[in-house]
Amino acid sequence: MPRQFLVAAAVLSALATAAQACTRCVYLGPNDTVMVARSMDWVEDPGSEVWVFPRGMKRNGTAGPGSLEWTSRYGSAVVSFYGIASVDGMNEKGLVANTLYLVESDYGKRVAGRPTMSIACWTQYVLDSFATVKEAVAALEKEPFTVVAPILPNGEPGVGHMAISDPTGDSAILEYVKGKLVVHHGRQFQVMTNSPTFDQQLSLNAYWKEIGGLTMLPGTNRAADRFARASFYVTNLPQTADPKRAVAQIFSVIRGVSVPLGFTVPDKPNIASTIWRTVYDHKDRVMYFDSATSPTVFWLPLESLSFDAGAPVKRLALKAGETYSGDASETLKPAEPFAFLQAKPD
């Protein structure tokens, strides 16, 4: 192996900081076929469940006095995290938000006169408020609120970055670096993992693209390696407009970058197993959910759900190991919405 390759590989390994491992990738196919997949990799089962929220819900940013208040414009189907946050979901307009762990996140200090918001609400706010990526970016770039990151129930800091996508195939990556929101906006941003920050992820991936995926792909579970593998496969999949085939293809990519259940790395507790995966069909407005501890995949066609203002909040219980298969929309049960995790601004 050429010496320059060994040196470059060593540098890449050093830059690929270990973090809570998640991956997000978008498949862009013919006839407006757009699929997005994500994996949730975590050090323990966060007790995730699926929730359906209607329009017209009154929200509060749960970050002390001066918290942002809003009313949901759009209904959504989301995945909860510890029963205190929304981290993944699709709204009735087909906008998808996926929030992944990013240890380098820095949300900055509270700004006088600017509302605050617990990061537990961030994903839900985006799904409640926007129909397209373009609309979301235009509003969020103005930084209308300050995100506050509380400590999670397992003691980890609640820090992350968000990927959003819509039925046009548009994407944006949103992350807070040195107290400022940094946005990468465009269809080309199909993949996101964890550390390092997204600009560095792009630089690392450029190196692997130069080598070529048919020559070599990095195989570890580090974020930079998962980024390179997901990027190569999602951009080289055979094109299909068949939704069943497209769902199967994007599932095969996200499973290929998942971490086996129970796998640990000595002295690196932040390398975590994949707990669950989601796939969203933007065109047909369908959420697919794949648990690492269940033998089957279930889905929710959003067209079969009621998002009317005043409709009941519904929940699909998962914490006790419940198993569902196929269309699970009739299995949803009315439930009281969970309370978002409180945060205390500095």
Secondary structure, DSSP 8 states (H G I E B T S, - for coil): --HHHHHHHHHHHHHS---S--EEEEEE-STT-EEEEEEEEESS-----EEEE-TT-EEE--SSTTB-EEE-SS-EEEEEETTTEEEEEEETTS-EEEEEE-TT-------TT--EEEHHHHHHHHHHH-SSHHHHHHHHTT--SEEE--B-TTS-B--EEEEEE-TT--EEEEEEETTEEEEEESTT--EE-SSS-HHHHHHHHHHHHHH-TTT----SSSHHHHHHHHHHHHHHS-----HHHHHHHHHHHHHHT---TT--BTTBTTS-EEEEEEEEETTTTEEEEEETT-SSEEEEEGGGS---TT---EEE--TT-----EE-GGG-EE------------
